[in-house]
Amino acid sequence: MKIASAQFRCSSQRLNQIPGDDLREFAFIGRSNVGKSSLINMLTGVQGLAKVSGTPGKTRLINHFLINRNWYLVDLPGYGYARVSKTTRGEFSKLITDYVTKCHKMYFLFVLVDARLEPQKIDLDFMTMLGEEGIPFGIVFTKIDKLGTNQLASNIASYKKRLLEQWEELPPIFATSAEKRIGGEAILDFIDHCLQQPSDSIEQTK
């Protein structure tokens, strides 16, 4: 897929504020500072479309970007940042869970994890929740340029091993580097394939 246009549509703090049309939504989420905004900018080819910040937890709203005028890329708030107050963490959690479990327009969720780290409990718990709720998702390893080939393969293999302790089969997996512009085509090709599926398949995947 080639992205010809990418436009900011809106920011929402509640589910009833998101666009009311029938365009499919592909959402991106991950722990704070995992490189989500950088990945979104790489995918769209528009620097600054998603705001990159050195302060984890900066994204506090659901941000919709209209892509090629026929689908939405959705930037969700990060989770798991300790310096955010407990009250705010709770609000983030409700906003995130409301969206991923109740938004029927969301076709697929990309969960970003840092390729340099061993499996984190908060990520695994979040994926477990997605599985229990029947939410279709894939895993996007970020910052793969920070590792050598062997170490990257070892880290991903370790992650797969942990997942297979709970899952019968693995979700789709993508390996990316926003800095080196690696892995974007695989994600966009996956989205393109999803867009070719019948519209009623959205409900079937939930």
Contacts in CASP RR format, 6 or more apart in sequence:
PFRMAT RR
TARGET T0000
AUTHOR 0000-0000-0000
METHOD contacts of the structure
MODEL  1
MKIASAQFRCSSQRLNQIPGDDLREFAFIGRSNVGKSSLINMLTGVQGLA
KVSGTPGKTRLINHFLINRNWYLVDLPGYGYARVSKTTRGEFSKLITDYV
TKCHKMYFLFVLVDARLEPQKIDLDFMTMLGEEGIPFGIVFTKIDKLGTN
QLASNIASYKKRLLEQWEELPPIFATSAEKRIGGEAILDFIDHCLQQPSD
SIEQTK
1 188 0 8 1.000
1 189 0 8 1.000
1 191 0 8 1.000
1 192 0 8 1.000
3 43 0 8 1.000
3 44 0 8 1.000
3 45 0 8 1.000
3 67 0 8 1.000
3 68 0 8 1.000
3 188 0 8 1.000
4 68 0 8 1.000
5 66 0 8 1.000
5 67 0 8 1.000
5 68 0 8 1.000
5 69 0 8 1.000
6 44 0 8 1.000
6 45 0 8 1.000
6 46 0 8 1.000
6 49 0 8 1.000
6 65 0 8 1.000
6 66 0 8 1.000
6 67 0 8 1.000
6 68 0 8 1.000
6 73 0 8 1.000
7 65 0 8 1.000
7 66 0 8 1.000
8 49 0 8 1.000
8 63 0 8 1.000
8 64 0 8 1.000
8 65 0 8 1.000
8 66 0 8 1.000
9 19 0 8 1.000
9 64 0 8 1.000
9 65 0 8 1.000
9 66 0 8 1.000
9 72 0 8 1.000
10 17 0 8 1.000
10 18 0 8 1.000
10 19 0 8 1.000
10 63 0 8 1.000
10 64 0 8 1.000
11 61 0 8 1.000
11 62 0 8 1.000
11 63 0 8 1.000
11 64 0 8 1.000
12 18 0 8 1.000
12 61 0 8 1.000
12 62 0 8 1.000
12 64 0 8 1.000
13 60 0 8 1.000
13 61 0 8 1.000
13 62 0 8 1.000
13 95 0 8 1.000
14 95 0 8 1.000
14 98 0 8 1.000
15 98 0 8 1.000
15 99 0 8 1.000
15 102 0 8 1.000
15 103 0 8 1.000
17 62 0 8 1.000
18 62 0 8 1.000
18 64 0 8 1.000
18 99 0 8 1.000
18 103 0 8 1.000
18 105 0 8 1.000
19 64 0 8 1.000
19 72 0 8 1.000
20 105 0 8 1.000
22 105 0 8 1.000
22 199 0 8 1.000
23 66 0 8 1.000
23 70 0 8 1.000
23 71 0 8 1.000
23 72 0 8 1.000
23 105 0 8 1.000
24 71 0 8 1.000
24 72 0 8 1.000
24 105 0 8 1.000
24 106 0 8 1.000
24 107 0 8 1.000
24 194 0 8 1.000
24 195 0 8 1.000
24 202 0 8 1.000
25 64 0 8 1.000
25 71 0 8 1.000
25 72 0 8 1.000
25 73 0 8 1.000
25 74 0 8 1.000
25 103 0 8 1.000
25 105 0 8 1.000
25 106 0 8 1.000
25 107 0 8 1.000
26 71 0 8 1.000
26 72 0 8 1.000
26 73 0 8 1.000
26 74 0 8 1.000
26 106 0 8 1.000
26 107 0 8 1.000
26 108 0 8 1.000
26 109 0 8 1.000
26 110 0 8 1.000
26 191 0 8 1.000
26 194 0 8 1.000
27 73 0 8 1.000
27 74 0 8 1.000
27 75 0 8 1.000
27 76 0 8 1.000
27 99 0 8 1.000
27 100 0 8 1.000
27 106 0 8 1.000
27 108 0 8 1.000
27 109 0 8 1.000
27 110 0 8 1.000
28 36 0 8 1.000
28 39 0 8 1.000
28 40 0 8 1.000
28 73 0 8 1.000
28 74 0 8 1.000
28 75 0 8 1.000
28 76 0 8 1.000
28 109 0 8 1.000
28 110 0 8 1.000
28 112 0 8 1.000
28 140 0 8 1.000
29 36 0 8 1.000
29 76 0 8 1.000
29 77 0 8 1.000
29 78 0 8 1.000
29 79 0 8 1.000
29 96 0 8 1.000
29 100 0 8 1.000
29 109 0 8 1.000
29 110 0 8 1.000
29 111 0 8 1.000
29 112 0 8 1.000
30 36 0 8 1.000
30 76 0 8 1.000
30 78 0 8 1.000
30 79 0 8 1.000
30 111 0 8 1.000
30 112 0 8 1.000
30 113 0 8 1.000
30 123 0 8 1.000
30 126 0 8 1.000
31 78 0 8 1.000
31 79 0 8 1.000
31 80 0 8 1.000
31 81 0 8 1.000
31 112 0 8 1.000
31 113 0 8 1.000
31 114 0 8 1.000
31 120 0 8 1.000
31 122 0 8 1.000
31 123 0 8 1.000
32 56 0 8 1.000
32 57 0 8 1.000
32 78 0 8 1.000
32 79 0 8 1.000
32 80 0 8 1.000
32 81 0 8 1.000
33 54 0 8 1.000
33 56 0 8 1.000
33 57 0 8 1.000
33 81 0 8 1.000
34 78 0 8 1.000
34 112 0 8 1.000
34 113 0 8 1.000
34 114 0 8 1.000
34 142 0 8 1.000
35 52 0 8 1.000
35 112 0 8 1.000
35 142 0 8 1.000
35 143 0 8 1.000
35 178 0 8 1.000
36 50 0 8 1.000
36 59 0 8 1.000
36 75 0 8 1.000
36 78 0 8 1.000
36 112 0 8 1.000
36 142 0 8 1.000
37 50 0 8 1.000
37 51 0 8 1.000
37 52 0 8 1.000
37 53 0 8 1.000
37 59 0 8 1.000
37 75 0 8 1.000
38 50 0 8 1.000
38 52 0 8 1.000
38 178 0 8 1.000
38 179 0 8 1.000
39 112 0 8 1.000
39 140 0 8 1.000
39 142 0 8 1.000
39 176 0 8 1.000
39 178 0 8 1.000
40 49 0 8 1.000
40 50 0 8 1.000
40 65 0 8 1.000
40 73 0 8 1.000
40 75 0 8 1.000
41 47 0 8 1.000
41 48 0 8 1.000
41 49 0 8 1.000
41 50 0 8 1.000
41 52 0 8 1.000
41 178 0 8 1.000
42 176 0 8 1.000
42 178 0 8 1.000
42 181 0 8 1.000
42 184 0 8 1.000
43 73 0 8 1.000
43 184 0 8 1.000
43 187 0 8 1.000
43 188 0 8 1.000
44 65 0 8 1.000
44 67 0 8 1.000
44 73 0 8 1.000
49 65 0 8 1.000
50 63 0 8 1.000
50 65 0 8 1.000
50 75 0 8 1.000
51 58 0 8 1.000
51 59 0 8 1.000
56 81 0 8 1.000
56 83 0 8 1.000
57 77 0 8 1.000
57 78 0 8 1.000
57 81 0 8 1.000
57 84 0 8 1.000
59 75 0 8 1.000
59 76 0 8 1.000
59 77 0 8 1.000
59 78 0 8 1.000
60 77 0 8 1.000
60 88 0 8 1.000
60 92 0 8 1.000
61 77 0 8 1.000
61 95 0 8 1.000
62 74 0 8 1.000
62 75 0 8 1.000
62 76 0 8 1.000
62 77 0 8 1.000
62 95 0 8 1.000
62 99 0 8 1.000
63 74 0 8 1.000
63 75 0 8 1.000
64 72 0 8 1.000
64 73 0 8 1.000
64 74 0 8 1.000
64 75 0 8 1.000
65 72 0 8 1.000
65 73 0 8 1.000
65 74 0 8 1.000
65 75 0 8 1.000
66 72 0 8 1.000
67 73 0 8 1.000
70 195 0 8 1.000
71 191 0 8 1.000
71 195 0 8 1.000
72 105 0 8 1.000
74 99 0 8 1.000
74 106 0 8 1.000
76 96 0 8 1.000
76 99 0 8 1.000
76 100 0 8 1.000
77 92 0 8 1.000
77 95 0 8 1.000
77 96 0 8 1.000
78 92 0 8 1.000
78 96 0 8 1.000
79 92 0 8 1.000
79 93 0 8 1.000
79 96 0 8 1.000
79 122 0 8 1.000
79 126 0 8 1.000
80 89 0 8 1.000
80 122 0 8 1.000
81 89 0 8 1.000
84 92 0 8 1.000
97 129 0 8 1.000
99 106 0 8 1.000
100 106 0 8 1.000
100 109 0 8 1.000
100 130 0 8 1.000
100 133 0 8 1.000
100 135 0 8 1.000
101 133 0 8 1.000
101 135 0 8 1.000
104 202 0 8 1.000
104 203 0 8 1.000
104 206 0 8 1.000
105 202 0 8 1.000
107 136 0 8 1.000
107 194 0 8 1.000
107 202 0 8 1.000
107 205 0 8 1.000
108 136 0 8 1.000
108 137 0 8 1.000
108 138 0 8 1.000
108 190 0 8 1.000
108 191 0 8 1.000
108 194 0 8 1.000
108 205 0 8 1.000
109 130 0 8 1.000
109 135 0 8 1.000
109 136 0 8 1.000
109 137 0 8 1.000
109 138 0 8 1.000
110 137 0 8 1.000
110 138 0 8 1.000
110 139 0 8 1.000
110 140 0 8 1.000
110 174 0 8 1.000
110 187 0 8 1.000
111 123 0 8 1.000
111 126 0 8 1.000
111 127 0 8 1.000
111 130 0 8 1.000
111 137 0 8 1.000
111 138 0 8 1.000
111 139 0 8 1.000
111 140 0 8 1.000
112 139 0 8 1.000
112 140 0 8 1.000
112 141 0 8 1.000
112 142 0 8 1.000
113 119 0 8 1.000
113 120 0 8 1.000
113 123 0 8 1.000
113 139 0 8 1.000
113 140 0 8 1.000
113 141 0 8 1.000
113 142 0 8 1.000
113 159 0 8 1.000
114 141 0 8 1.000
114 142 0 8 1.000
114 143 0 8 1.000
115 141 0 8 1.000
115 142 0 8 1.000
115 143 0 8 1.000
115 144 0 8 1.000
115 146 0 8 1.000
115 147 0 8 1.000
115 152 0 8 1.000
115 155 0 8 1.000
115 156 0 8 1.000
115 175 0 8 1.000
116 143 0 8 1.000
116 146 0 8 1.000
116 147 0 8 1.000
116 155 0 8 1.000
117 155 0 8 1.000
118 155 0 8 1.000
118 158 0 8 1.000
119 158 0 8 1.000
119 159 0 8 1.000
119 162 0 8 1.000
119 163 0 8 1.000
124 162 0 8 1.000
124 163 0 8 1.000
124 166 0 8 1.000
127 137 0 8 1.000
127 139 0 8 1.000
127 163 0 8 1.000
127 171 0 8 1.000
128 166 0 8 1.000
130 137 0 8 1.000
131 137 0 8 1.000
134 205 0 8 1.000
134 206 0 8 1.000
135 206 0 8 1.000
136 205 0 8 1.000
136 206 0 8 1.000
137 171 0 8 1.000
138 171 0 8 1.000
138 172 0 8 1.000
138 173 0 8 1.000
138 174 0 8 1.000
139 159 0 8 1.000
139 171 0 8 1.000
139 172 0 8 1.000
139 173 0 8 1.000
139 174 0 8 1.000
140 173 0 8 1.000
140 174 0 8 1.000
140 175 0 8 1.000
140 176 0 8 1.000
140 187 0 8 1.000
141 152 0 8 1.000
141 155 0 8 1.000
141 156 0 8 1.000
141 159 0 8 1.000
141 173 0 8 1.000
141 174 0 8 1.000
141 175 0 8 1.000
141 176 0 8 1.000
142 176 0 8 1.000
142 177 0 8 1.000
142 178 0 8 1.000
143 177 0 8 1.000
143 178 0 8 1.000
143 179 0 8 1.000
144 152 0 8 1.000
144 175 0 8 1.000
144 176 0 8 1.000
144 177 0 8 1.000
144 182 0 8 1.000
145 177 0 8 1.000
145 179 0 8 1.000
145 180 0 8 1.000
145 182 0 8 1.000
146 177 0 8 1.000
147 155 0 8 1.000
152 175 0 8 1.000
156 173 0 8 1.000
156 175 0 8 1.000
160 170 0 8 1.000
160 173 0 8 1.000
163 170 0 8 1.000
163 171 0 8 1.000
164 170 0 8 1.000
172 190 0 8 1.000
174 183 0 8 1.000
174 184 0 8 1.000
174 186 0 8 1.000
174 187 0 8 1.000
174 190 0 8 1.000
175 182 0 8 1.000
175 183 0 8 1.000
176 182 0 8 1.000
176 183 0 8 1.000
176 184 0 8 1.000
176 187 0 8 1.000
177 183 0 8 1.000
END
